[in-house]
Amino acid sequence: MSTVNRKPVHVAMFSGGAASAYVAYQMVQAHGKENCILFFTNTLWEDEDNYRFMNEVSEYIGLEITERIDGRTPEEVFYDYRFLGNSRMAKCSEELKVYQTIIFLEELRDVYNLEPILYFGIGPHETHRSDNLREFYKHRPIEPIETRFPMIDTFRADIDVKAIIENEWGIKLPRMYSIAKDLRPELGVKGFSHANCGGRCVRGGFQHYALLYSVWPHVYAEQEEMEENFRKHFEKNVSILKKDGGPYTLREYRKVLETEGVEKFLQKPDDTVPCVCSFS
Ligand code: SF4
C-alpha cells in the first residue's frame, strides 16, 4: 500500500533525555495528542531515575508512554550471539532498540494503517547522528520513513531545554545528567554525556568508564564481573574497551584508575554511543 493512503502518526523517539522530552512536548502541541505516540524501547538496564523522569514527562505532556521490551538484557543478547558488545559493534542496540522499533513501525502500518513520522531529540552539534538516522530510515523498514529533527531544523539553536524542563515544567532532570557534580564535585565534571543503560553502555569509552568508576563503583564492578564471566564462559580474550586495537579489560582499566587516579581520563570525551541509543 502506498503511504498516501495512510493517516500520519507522529512518533517521538523518547530516550529518557531532556531534548527528546522537549521535542515530544512540541510535537504534541503541534499535532494533538490523538495523533501522537511517545515511544520508548526498554533495555532493562535503564537507571531507575530515568523511569521517574519519563513518567513525569509523560504526565506533563498528557500522553502515555508506548513501551516495547524485547525481554532480554544486553548481557543476554551478548550470550545469545556469543559476542561481547563493544564500541565497534553492539548487538544489544540492534536487537533491543532498532529491531523493536522496526517491528513497531511495521505494525503501525500493517495493523493500524498509520504512516509514522519519527521525531528525534538530536541537537545541532550531532548532525552526523541525524544524518545516519535519516539514511537508516530511508531504507528500513521496507518503505522509507520520514524523520524529523526539530532541535536542528526548527528550534532556536541556543534553546536551553534542560532549563525549560526544570524551571517551567517543574520536572527534575534525570540524575545521570548531574551525578558527578552531586556525588564528586571535586572532579569538576557534571555527569554522563550518554547515560544509556544506567551507565553500563558497552559503547562507552575511557572517559565514560572512568566516570562510572568515580560515581558508582558498584555498577562498574557489575560490568567488570559481566565481562569476566563472559570471557571465562566462552574462553575468549574479548573486552568492552579496546586499547591499541586489542582487548583491554575493565579489570585492567580499574587497576590503572586505582593507581593513576581518574582525573586525566575524565578530560577526553568519548564519541562512541550509537545513534539509536542516544540519551538526548
Ligand atoms: S545504550 Fe549501550 S549497552 Fe545499552 S543497548 Fe545501547 S549500545 Fe547496548
Residues whose N, C-alpha, C, O or C-beta is under 5 A from the ligand:
A	BS01	SF4	T43 P74 A90 C92 S93 N196 C197 R200 C201 V202 R203 C277
